[in-house]
Amino acid sequence: MVTRVILVRHGESSFNVERRVQGYTDESTLTEAGRSAACQVGEALSELRFDSVYSSPLRRAKDTAEIVLSCLKNQPVQPVQTLDNLKEINLALWEGLLFKVIEEKYPEEYGCWQDHPHQLRMVVPGPDGPMDYFPVLELYERAKRFWQEFLPNHAGQTVLLIAHSGINRALISTAIGLEPDRYQAVHQSNCGISVLNFAGVWGDLVQIESLNQTTHLGEPLPHIKKGYHGPRLLLVRHGETDWNRQKRFQGQIDVPLNDTGRVQSQQATEFLKSVPIHYAVSSPMLRPKETAEIILKDHPDVLLELEDNLQEISHGLWEGKLEAEIEQDFPGELHQWQRSPETVQMPEGENLQQVWARAIAAWDAIVQSATSRPETGTTLVVAHDAINKAILCYVLGLEPEHFWSFKQGNGAVSVIDYQGANSQPVLTAMNITAHLDGGVLDTTAAGAL
């Protein structure tokens, strides 16, 4: 039984507007824009039925939760339960201060917060005198405790959690095995929606179905973080093919888009119409190339470059087969691929390490090219399920064993931002599919790779 968790950050607050550190402090309140956005979240989530709703007890989150529930349509009213483990990160000495004041008063600590957040140390009062306190490390331990206590009690349920930027990032990170040093690598917008699917209890497979959706707020893509001046890359999976619909393994067999895939590509075109795309790169295979060409119809001045290293994984003798046929011909290997993909050598095909190497080589070259241009701008990259998953893992510093942590729907859009030339990337949004069906959940063809 899959446990589905819908994770939402609170609406815009007074401290957000003033650019103050919030943390544990409960002085910050929702703005009118924040209250309006919370209602938009409720309307967007009305397609779902929740077994439980939890929020942080801090009022900016609790008020967001109450508004979301009041705007849910055709659902029974249920109380919001508050949990202390959903409180925001405790930044102790900084709370209530303006970010610019912190940057001026604590330049070394602020730099550590930005570049090495897991090493940020504060000296705070303790029972036996001053003591060292590591806010990010404590937050991650609290997030792990939350999942360990939460999952056994909500098996097979759909649950709504409404909390804060920091704790949400820690919840997402700990769920998929992302270490505290990557705390800044996952973005959470005010009233952004993320969807996590848990296959079982703590330690079992977890999939991020989507990350930080903001389409319901009238923002197709989340805003670029303040201070980020590097390139933005849009990572898109190709539209649907007949083999996706049939759940047939494609790999490097050059299957074209079907009519649904062309419609999805056109929907992506409309979705990205207002986005100023400056450059575009695609796998040379038919399905991503046609997807990219359709998207670029509204960007006629952009030249599409083709990159061989973005071709889909070679499934070798699995290609063209359904799962049942693979199981019959290669007993046990499909289960191994689904559980430990990094250990599988495709018969007469590739292994994941080979795919990883060429996908990352392609990605690094694309980022380097975008960074070195006079106008960094936005680069469109269109590829495949396995290639995109490898890139998403790489962006967050994850290894091939985390391959299944990310869902990639046909026609889905992910957003990766860079602060500068040598900075760690930020996964700003992932697997946005709202432009395809208008909903929060990914309803595209599951499809084999």
C-alpha positions in Angstrom: 0.0 0.0 0.0 1.3 3.4 -1.0 1.2 6.2 1.5 0.8 9.6 -0.3 2.0 12.7 1.5 1.0 16.2 0.1 3.5 18.7 1.5 2.8 22.4 1.5 4.7 25.4 2.7 2.8 28.1 4.5 1.6 31.3 2.7 3.5 34.5 2.4 4.1 36.0 5.8 5.0 39.4 7.2 8.6 38.3 7.9 8.9 36.9 4.3 8.0 40.3 3.0 10.4 42.1 5.4 13.1 39.5 4.6 13.5 38.5 8.3 14.5 35.2 9.7 11.5 33.4 11.1 12.5 30.1 12.6 10.8 29.1 15.8 9.5 32.7 16.4 5.7 33.0 16.3 5.5 36.7 15.6 5.1 36.4 11.8 1.6 36.4 10.4 0.1 35.7 7.0 -0.2 38.6 4.6 -3.3 39.1 2.5 -1.4 37.6 -0.4 -0.5 34.6 1.8 -4.1 34.1 2.8 -5.3 34.2 -0.8 -2.6 31.8 -1.9 -3.6 29.4 0.8 -7.2 29.3 -0.6 -5.7 28.6 -4.0 -4.0 25.6 -2.5 -7.3 24.4 -1.1 -8.9 24.7 -4.5 -6.1 22.9 -6.2 -6.2 20.0 -3.7 -10.0 19.6 -3.9 -9.5 16.6 -6.3 -8.0 14.6 -3.3 -9.5 13.1 -0.2 -7.4 13.4 2.9 -7.4 10.9 5.8 -5.6 13.3 8.1 -4.3 16.9 8.1 -1.3 18.0 10.2 0.4 21.3 10.5 3.2 23.0 12.5 1.7 24.8 15.6 3.4 28.1 14.5 0.5 30.3 13.4 1.7 31.2 9.9 1.5 27.4 9.1 -1.6 26.7 11.2 -3.5 29.6 9.7 -2.5 28.4 6.2 -3.8 24.9 7.1 -7.2 26.3 8.3 -7.6 28.4 5.2 -6.7 25.4 2.9 -9.3 23.2 4.6 -12.0 25.9 4.4 -11.3 26.1 0.6 -11.4 22.4 -0.1 -14.5 21.6 -2.1 -16.8 18.6 -1.5 -14.8 17.3 1.5 -15.9 16.6 5.1 -14.5 19.2 7.5 -11.8 17.7 9.8 -9.7 19.3 12.4 -6.1 20.3 11.8 -3.7 18.4 14.2 -0.6 20.2 15.1 2.8 18.5 15.7 5.9 20.1 17.2 8.1 18.1 14.8 6.7 20.2 12.0 8.0 23.4 13.4 10.5 25.4 11.4 14.3 25.2 11.8 15.4 26.8 15.1 17.9 29.5 14.1 18.0 30.8 17.7 20.3 33.8 17.7 19.2 35.0 14.3 15.4 34.9 14.6 13.6 38.3 14.0 16.7 39.8 12.4 16.8 41.0 8.8 18.8 38.8 6.5 20.9 41.8 5.4 21.7 42.5 9.1 22.8 38.9 9.6 25.0 39.0 6.5 26.7 42.2 7.9 26.9 41.2 11.5 27.7 37.5 11.1 29.5 37.3 7.7 31.4 34.1 8.3 28.4 32.3 9.8 26.1 33.5 7.0 28.6 32.3 4.4 28.6 28.9 6.1 24.7 28.9 6.1 24.7 29.5 2.4 27.6 27.1 1.3 28.0 24.6 4.1 24.7 24.7 6.1 25.4 21.4 7.9 28.4 23.1 9.5 26.6 26.1 10.8 27.2 26.4 14.6 25.6 28.6 17.1 26.6 29.0 20.8 23.4 29.0 22.8 22.5 28.8 26.5 22.4 25.3 27.9 21.6 23.7 31.3 25.3 23.7 32.2 26.3 26.9 30.5 27.0 27.8 26.8 26.7 24.9 24.3 27.3 24.3 20.6 24.2 24.0 18.6 24.0 22.9 14.9 20.6 24.0 13.6 20.5 22.1 10.3 21.8 18.8 11.8 19.1 19.1 14.6 16.4 19.8 11.9 17.4 16.6 9.9 17.3 14.4 13.0 13.8 15.9 13.8 12.6 15.2 10.2 13.8 11.5 10.5 12.0 11.1 13.8 8.9 12.5 12.2 8.9 9.9 9.4 9.7 7.1 11.7 6.7 7.9 13.9 4.4 9.0 11.2 4.6 6.2 8.5 3.5 3.2 10.6 0.3 5.0 11.6 -0.7 6.1 8.1 -0.1 3.1 5.8 -2.0 3.4 2.6 -3.5 6.8 3.5 -3.4 10.2 1.8 -2.2 12.9 4.3 -1.7 16.6 4.1 1.2 18.3 5.9 1.5 22.1 6.1 4.7 23.4 7.5 7.7 25.6 6.6 10.5 26.0 4.1 13.3 24.5 6.2 11.4 21.6 7.7 9.8 20.7 4.4 13.3 20.6 2.8 14.5 18.4 5.6 11.5 16.1 5.3 12.0 15.7 1.5 15.7 15.2 1.9 15.6 12.6 4.7 12.9 10.7 2.8 15.1 10.1 -0.2 18.5 9.9 1.6 19.8 13.4 0.9 22.4 14.5 3.4 22.3 17.8 5.4 25.1 19.4 3.3 22.5 19.7 0.5 20.0 21.5 2.7 20.0 24.5 0.3 19.7 22.4 -2.8 15.9 21.9 -2.6 13.6 24.9 -3.0 10.2 25.5 -1.3 8.0 28.4 -2.4 5.3 29.9 -0.3 2.2 27.7 -0.8 4.2 25.4 -3.2 2.9 21.8 -3.3 5.0 18.7 -3.3 3.9 15.1 -3.5 5.8 12.1 -1.9 4.9 8.5 -2.3 6.1 6.0 0.3 6.1 2.3 -0.6 6.1 1.2 3.1 7.7 2.2 6.3 10.9 4.2 7.0 13.7 2.7 4.9 11.5 1.5 2.1 11.4 3.0 -1.4 10.2 6.7 -1.5 9.4 8.5 -4.7 9.1 12.3 -5.2 6.2 12.5 -7.6 6.5 16.3 -7.8 8.4 19.1 -6.1 7.3 22.7 -5.4 4.4 23.1 -7.8 3.2 26.7 -8.1 1.0 26.5 -11.2 -2.1 26.8 -9.0 -0.9 30.2 -7.8 -0.8 31.6 -11.4 3.0 31.0 -11.5 3.9 28.4 -14.2 7.4 28.2 -12.8 8.6 29.2 -9.3 10.5 32.5 -9.1 14.3 32.4 -9.2 15.7 32.7 -5.7 16.9 36.1 -4.7 20.6 36.5 -5.5 20.7 33.9 -8.2 22.2 35.2 -11.4 23.3 32.0 -13.1 21.5 29.9 -15.8 18.1 28.3 -15.3 17.6 24.9 -17.0 14.3 23.4 -17.8 14.5 19.6 -18.0 11.6 18.1 -19.9 10.7 14.5 -20.6 9.4 13.7 -24.1 5.7 13.3 -24.8 3.8 10.0 -24.8 4.5 7.2 -27.3 2.4 4.2 -28.1 4.9 2.1 -26.3 4.6 4.3 -23.2 0.9 3.7 -23.3 1.4 -0.1 -23.7 4.1 -0.2 -21.0 6.6 -1.6 -23.5 10.3 -1.0 -22.9 11.6 1.5 -25.5 15.3 2.2 -24.7 17.1 3.1 -27.9 14.4 1.9 -30.3 13.4 5.1 -32.0 9.7 5.2 -31.3 8.0 8.4 -32.3 5.4 10.4 -30.4 1.8 9.4 -30.6 -1.1 11.8 -31.0 -1.4 12.2 -27.2 2.4 12.9 -27.0 2.0 15.7 -29.6 -0.9 17.2 -27.6 1.2 17.0 -24.5 4.1 18.8 -26.3 1.7 21.5 -27.4 0.4 21.9 -23.9 4.0 22.3 -22.8 4.4 24.9 -25.5 1.5 26.9 -24.0 2.8 26.4 -20.5 6.2 27.8 -21.4 5.0 30.4 -23.8 5.8 33.3 -21.5 9.2 31.9 -20.4 12.1 33.5 -22.3 14.0 30.5 -23.6 17.4 31.4 -24.9 18.9 28.0 -25.8 17.7 24.4 -26.4 19.3 21.0 -26.4 17.6 17.6 -27.1 18.4 13.9 -27.4 18.5 13.2 -31.2 15.9 10.4 -30.9 12.5 11.1 -32.5 10.3 11.4 -29.4 12.4 14.1 -27.5 13.4 15.9 -30.7 9.8 16.3 -31.9 8.8 17.4 -28.3 11.5 20.1 -28.4 10.6 21.2 -31.9 6.9 21.7 -30.9 7.8 23.6 -27.7 10.1 25.9 -29.7 7.4 26.9 -32.2 6.8 29.9 -29.9 10.5 30.5 -29.7 11.5 30.6 -33.4 14.8 32.3 -32.9 16.2 29.5 -30.7 18.3 26.9 -32.5 17.8 23.3 -31.3 21.1 21.5 -30.7 21.2 17.7 -30.6 23.3 15.8 -28.0 24.0 12.1 -28.5 24.8 11.5 -24.8 21.2 12.4 -24.0 19.9 9.3 -25.8 17.8 6.9 -23.6 19.3 3.9 -21.8 19.9 0.9 -24.0 17.8 -1.9 -22.6 19.4 -4.3 -25.0 17.3 -7.5 -25.3 14.6 -6.0 -23.1 13.7 -3.5 -25.8 10.3 -3.9 -27.4 9.1 -6.2 -24.6 6.4 -5.9 -22.0 7.2 -6.6 -18.3 5.6 -10.1 -18.4 7.8 -11.0 -21.4 10.9 -9.8 -19.7 10.1 -11.8 -16.6 9.5 -14.9 -18.7 12.8 -14.5 -20.7 15.0 -13.1 -17.9 13.5 -14.4 -14.6 14.1 -12.2 -11.6 16.1 -9.5 -13.4 13.2 -7.1 -13.8 12.6 -7.2 -10.0 16.3 -6.6 -9.5 16.0 -3.5 -11.8 13.1 -2.2 -9.8 14.8 -2.7 -6.5 18.5 -2.3 -7.1 18.9 -0.7 -10.5 22.6 0.1 -10.0 23.3 -3.6 -9.9 21.7 -4.6 -13.2 23.6 -5.1 -16.5 21.0 -5.0 -19.3 21.5 -8.0 -21.6 23.4 -6.7 -24.6 22.6 -3.2 -23.4 23.9 -0.7 -20.8 24.2 -0.6 -17.0 23.2 2.4 -15.0 26.8 3.5 -14.4 27.3 3.8 -18.2 24.1 5.8 -18.6 25.2 8.0 -15.6 28.5 8.8 -17.1 27.2 10.0 -20.4 24.2 11.8 -19.0 26.3 13.7 -16.5 28.9 14.5 -19.2 26.1 16.0 -21.4 24.6 17.9 -18.5 27.9 19.4 -17.4 28.7 20.5 -20.9 25.2 22.1 -21.2 25.6 24.0 -17.9 29.1 25.1 -18.8 27.9 26.4 -22.2 25.0 28.2 -20.6 27.2 29.8 -17.9 29.9 31.0 -20.3 27.5 32.8 -22.6 27.1 36.6 -22.3 23.4 36.1 -21.4 23.0 33.0 -19.3 19.2 33.0 -19.6 17.1 29.8 -19.7 18.1 26.6 -21.5 15.5 24.0 -22.5 16.8 20.4 -22.3 14.5 17.6 -23.6 15.4 14.0 -23.0 14.1 10.7 -21.6 13.0 9.1 -18.3 16.2 7.3 -17.3 18.4 10.2 -18.5 16.4 12.8 -16.6 16.4 10.7 -13.4 20.2 10.4 -13.6 20.5 14.1 -14.0 18.1 14.8 -11.1 20.1 12.5 -8.9 23.4 14.2 -10.0 22.0 17.7 -9.3 21.2 16.7 -5.7 24.4 14.7 -5.2 22.7 11.3 -5.1 24.2 8.1 -6.4 22.6 5.6 -8.9 20.9 3.6 -6.1 18.6 6.5 -5.7 17.5 6.3 -9.4 13.8 5.5 -8.5 13.5 8.5 -6.1 12.1 10.8 -8.9 9.1 10.4 -11.1 9.2 11.8 -14.7 5.9 12.0 -16.5 5.5 12.4 -20.2 5.7 16.1 -21.0 6.7 17.0 -17.4 8.9 20.0 -16.7 11.6 20.3 -14.0 13.5 23.4 -13.0 17.2 23.6 -12.0 18.8 27.0 -11.1 22.4 27.9 -10.6 23.6 30.9 -8.5 26.8 31.3 -10.5 29.4 29.5 -12.4 30.8 27.2 -9.7 27.8 27.0 -7.4 25.8 24.0 -6.3 22.6 23.7 -8.3 19.1 24.1 -6.7 16.2 21.9 -7.7 13.6 24.6 -7.8 10.7 22.4 -9.1 10.4 18.8 -10.4 7.9 16.9 -12.5 5.4 19.7 -13.1 2.5 18.2 -15.0 -0.4 20.6 -14.2 -0.3 22.0 -17.7 -1.3 18.5 -19.0 -4.4 17.8 -17.0 -4.8 20.8 -14.6 -4.4 18.6 -11.5 -1.8 18.3 -8.8 -1.1 14.6 -9.4 0.9 13.1 -12.4 -1.7 11.2 -14.5 0.5 10.6 -17.6 1.2 7.1 -18.8 3.4 5.3 -16.3 5.2 3.7 -19.2 8.3 1.6 -19.1 11.6 3.4 -19.8 
